[in-house]
Amino acid sequence: MQDKGIVILGSTGSIGTQALDVIDRLNVSGHGYDVLGLSAGRNIDLLIEQIDRFSPTAVAVADEAGVDILRRRFPDLSVFHGSDGLERLARVDGASVVVNALVGAIGLAPSLAALATGRTLALANKESLVIGGELVTDLVREKRVSLLPIDSEHNALWQCMRAGKHAEIERVIITASGGPFLQAPLEQLQTVTAADALRHPNWEMGARITIDSATMVNKAFEVIEAHHLFDLPFEKIMPLVHPQSLIHSLVEYVDGSILAEMATSDMRIPIQYALTYPSRVETDLPRLSLNRMGELSFASLDLNRYPAFTTVLDAGKRGGTAPAAVNAADEVLVERFLRGDIGFAMIATGIAEVFARWENTFAEDEALLTLERILAVDGWARAQAEGITL
């Protein structure tokens, strides 16, 4: 079997490390995956371990300090840095698949670079579609390349959609665990700590996405993603609270049939499906034991409990640079919460304030959406969010 060249952007994060574990497992069982590129922020020690294990031809890091360390250790390795370095890594020679496991708006430009050069994009970076969905989908159509979802919810929808035609879809249902505060009294949310919010009941994820799951910003992002990824109107995309996180999403067809994808809460399963598509490959990953899983429950999303969901979804429906504004605000406000600068409830309040300021500043701007405009609004919104003292 010919090796498939893989680049992993964000290789030291949660999704990136699990993607490398999947590749290891697949290669042990005789499948040929050649890791050509890796990127990390500032976790240089783990990146060095990954370089020793997978022998890539190129890597990218956040800054020049990391470049110096790696060039001394690996003199024959191409080492890039910064946002430009991520784009160069996405275009590295020999790669057929780019796994974008970056977190944040920084992931959009390398996604566009990968697609523009004809790579298959296996996407876990939500922001690529949230803030740049039009740009991404335009390139997918223009270059006739594949965009494969890694997020468990979208991967589940993608699998269920193989059972019918697009025109036969009545609606899609994106499940949400409800996060750590699903049953908490609303008044308690004023005083929860970062440690409280980071205790996700079902998944092990990075800090930002875990906080976004607690505020349900993450679920609003997923609705926006599904809108772009599957070319569906917003009214056909429904969030549903499912605390057990065993059904990852569902597709309802016009004849009343509902198809669900179920599996253990293990991100390696959707990662593997994206890497091996259109085939399914046997592995020793954990299996769901139906006779032991107990009760499955569902509930509507309580918008009083998750006010940020409504704000972010409204921005997604508004389109243009509005999603970039609320995403940037969320990135900054989550970081401020994690360092103890603001309370948990202020994340939602701050996002709403930045969106309102965007309405007053940019709402009449109907210019063509470009990467430069998105990044300009991203920078503006970050400054607004840093200065909020509600």
N, C-alpha and C positions, 0 to 999 in steps of 0.2 A: 504494500500500500504506500502511495506517495504521501510524504509528510504534508500537513496543512500548516502553513505559517501563521502564527498567532502573535498579536501584540496585545498586551494588557495594560491599559491606562488605569492607574490607581491600584497597582499590584500589592501594595502593603496594607490596603484597607480590608474591610470585612468581605466584600464581594470579590475583590482581587485575590485574596489568599484562598478563598474557597474555589475560585476558578482554577487556580494552580493545582489545588488538590484534585479537582475533577480531571484535569489534564494528566496528572500523575497516574490516577487510577485508569484512565483510558489507555495510556501508553503501556502500562503494565499488562493490560489485557490485549495488546497487539495493535492498537490504533495509533496512527502516526500523527502526532501534534508537535510541532517544532516551535518553541517559544522564541520569537525573534526580538521582541521588544518588551521592556518593563518600565513603568514609571512609578515614582514615589514622591511624596512631599518632602518631609524631613526625617523620615524613619530610615536613615541610611544603613543602620546595622541590619535591619531585616532585609533591605534591598540587597545588601552584600550576600546574605545567605541565599537569597533567591537567584542571584547571578551565579553563585557557585553551583547551585543545584541545576539551573536550566540553561546556562551558557548563552544568553541572548547576544545579538550582535550590536544592539544599541539600547540605551536607557535614557530616561529623562528625570531630572530632579528639580526641586523648587528654586534653588539658588546656586550661586557660583561656589559657595563653600562646599556643598555636596559634590560639585563637579571636581574640585581639586582632590578630595578624598578618593573618589572613584577612579580618577585617572592615574593616581599613584598606585592604587591597588590593581587596576586592570588596564594596563597601558595600551592594549589592542582594542579596547572597547570604545565605541562611539558614545559620547556622553553629551547630552543636551540639557538645557535648563530653561525654566520659566514657561510662560504660555506658548511662546514660539517653539520651545523644545517639545512640548506635547504635540503640536501640529506636525513637526518634523517626524516625530516617532510614529504618528498615525499614517505617515506616508512612506515608512521605511520599506526598502526593497524586499521583495519576496513574501510579504504578508498578504494573506487572502482574507483574514478575519481580524477586525479590531474589536476587542472587548473594552467598552468604555464603562469603567467602574468608578470614575471620578465622582466626587460629591460637590455640587454647586455649579454656578454659572460658568466656571472655568472649563466645564466639560463641553460647552457648545462648539467652540472653534475647532477642537480636534475631531469632533463628530463630523462637522462639515468637511474638514480636510480628508478624513477617511472616505467619506462618500464621494467626494469630488474626484478622488483617485481610483474609484472603482472597487473599493474594499467592501466586503460584507460588514455591516455594523451590528454587533451584538450589544444591545444597549441596556445598561443599568442606570445610567446617568439621567435622572428624571428631567433635569433642567434643560437638556437638549431639546426636548419636546415641549416643555412647559413654556420656556421663554423664546424658543426658536422653532416651534413646530412647523410654521409655514416654510421656513428656509430648508429645514430637514426634509420634509415631504416633497418639496419641489425638486430637490437634488435626487431623491430616491427615484422619482419619475423620470427626470432628465437622464440620469446615468443608468437607469434600469438595474439598480443594485438592490440587495436585500437588506432590510432593516428587521432585525430579530429581537424581540423583547425578552429581557432577562428577569425583570421584576416579576415576582411570583404571580401577582394578580393579572398582569397583561399576558404573561406566558400562559396562564390558565385560559384566559379568553381566546388567545390565539389557537390553543389546542382544541378548544370546544368549537371554534368557528370552522374547523376543518370538516365538520359534520354537515354543513349546509352552505347555501349561497348567501352572499352578502345581502341581497335583496330580501332574503327570508328571515333576517334577524328582526325580531320585535323589539328587544332591548338587551342590554348587557348589565349584569349585576356584579359590582365590585365589592368584595367583602372586606370588612375592617374589624380588627380585634376589639376596638374601643380603647386600647391603650391601658395604662396602669390606673387611670382615674375613672373608669367606666361606672363604678358604683360609688365613688366618693361624693359626699355632700358638696354642693356647688360652693358653699362658703369656704370649704376647706381648700379650694383651688387657689385662694389668695395667699396661702402660706406654705404650699408645697415647695420642697427643695429640689435642686438638680438631681440629687441622689434618688429622691422619690420618682422623679419623672424618667430617669434612666432605667428603672426596673420594668422593662417591657415584659408582659406576662408570657409571651410565646416565642419571640424571635430574639436572636443575638445579632445586633446591628451596630453601626457606628453611632456616635453621640448625636449628630444632627438629625438623622432620620428617626432615631428613637424619640427625641423631643418632638419632632414633627408628627409622630404617631400619637403622642400624648395630646397635642393640640388639634389633631386631625387635619392639619395643613397638608400632611403627606397624602391624605385621601383626596383632597381637592386637587392636588397635583396629579394624582392618578386618573381622575376624571378628565382633566385637561389632556393628559397623555393619550388616553383612550380615544378622545375626540379626534386627535391628529393621527394617531397610529392606525386606527381602524376606519377613519373617514365616517364617523358617526355624529349625528347632531347631539347636542348636550341633553336634550330631553329623552334620548334613548339610553342614557348612561345613569344607572342608579346605584348609590352606595347603600350597603346593608351591613349592620353590625352583626358579626358572627364571632363571639368571644373565643371559641375553640381554635380558630385559624386552621381548620382541617379542610374545609372547602375554600379554595383560593379564589375562585370567581365562577360565575355561571353565565350561560347564554340562553335566552329564551327565544324560541322561533315562533313564527306567525301561526303555526298549527297548535301552539300551546305546550309543545315539548320544551323542557328545560334541561340542558346538559351542564353538568358540574365537573370540575377537575378537583380531585382530592389527592392529598399526599401528606406526609409528615411535614412539619414546619422546618424544612431543611432546604436552604437556598441552592444547594448543589444539584438538586433535581431539575429546577428550571434552567440553571446554568448548563447542565449537561445536555438538555434537550435543544437549547439554542446552538450549542457547539456541534451536535451530531445530526441536526435537522438536515434532511427529512427522515432520517432513520432514528429508531430507538435502539439503544445499546444496553445490554445487560450489565449491571454493576452490583456491588454489595452495599449500596447506599441503603439507609433505613427504610423499612416498608411500614405502611399503615396497617395496623391490626384492627380490622373492622369490629371484631367481637369484643374489643377492649376499649374502644374509644368513647363509650358512654353517650350521653345526651348531646345532640346538636341543637343549638338555639340561635334564633335570629331576632333582630329588632331594628326598627327604624332609627336613623341617626338623629340624636337629640341636638338640635341646632342651638339651644340655650346652653348646653354643656360645651359645645365646640364652635364658638362664634367665628373663629378664624377660618373655618371651613367655608362659610358663606362669603366672606370677604375675598378669599383667594379664588373661589369659583366665579364670583362676579367679575373679577379681573380677567379670568380666562375667557369668559363670554365677551368681555369688552374687547379683547384682542389687542393687536398692535403691540405697543411696548408696556401695556399695563401688567401683563404677567411678569415681565422682567423687573418691574418696580416692586411688586409684592414679594417676589422671590428674593430679591436683594435685601429687602427689609427683613424678611424672615431669617436669612442667613446671619445678619448682624444682630438681630434681637435674640436669636437662639444663643449666639456666642456670648452676648451680654448676660443672659440668664445663667448660662453655665459658669460664668466667672463671678456670679453673685451681684452683678450690677443692678439688675432689675428683677422683679417678681415674675412668676409664671404667667399670671393673668395679663401682664403687660405685653407679652408677645402678641396676643390677639389684638389688644388695643393699639399697639404700635403699628401693626400691619394695616389696620383700618385707617389710622392717621396718615400713613404714607400714601395709601391708595387715594384718600381724599385729596392730598396735596398733588398727586399725579393728575387727578381729574382737573384741578385748577390750573395746572401748568402745561400738560401735554395733550389733554383730551381732544383739542381741536387740530392737532397735528396729524394730517392725513398723508404724509409723505410715505414713499415706498419703504417697507420694512427691510432693513439691512442689518448685518452683524454690527456695524459701527454704531447705528442708532440704538440697538439693543444694549451694547456695552456702555454707551453714553448714559442712558437712562439707568442702567445698573449702578454706575458710579454715583449718579445723582441721588438715587434712592438709598444707597449705603450711607451717604453723608447725612441724609435726613434721619435715618434710623439711629445713627450714632448720637444725634443731638436731641432725640426725644427724651423728655423728662416728665412724662405724664404722671 
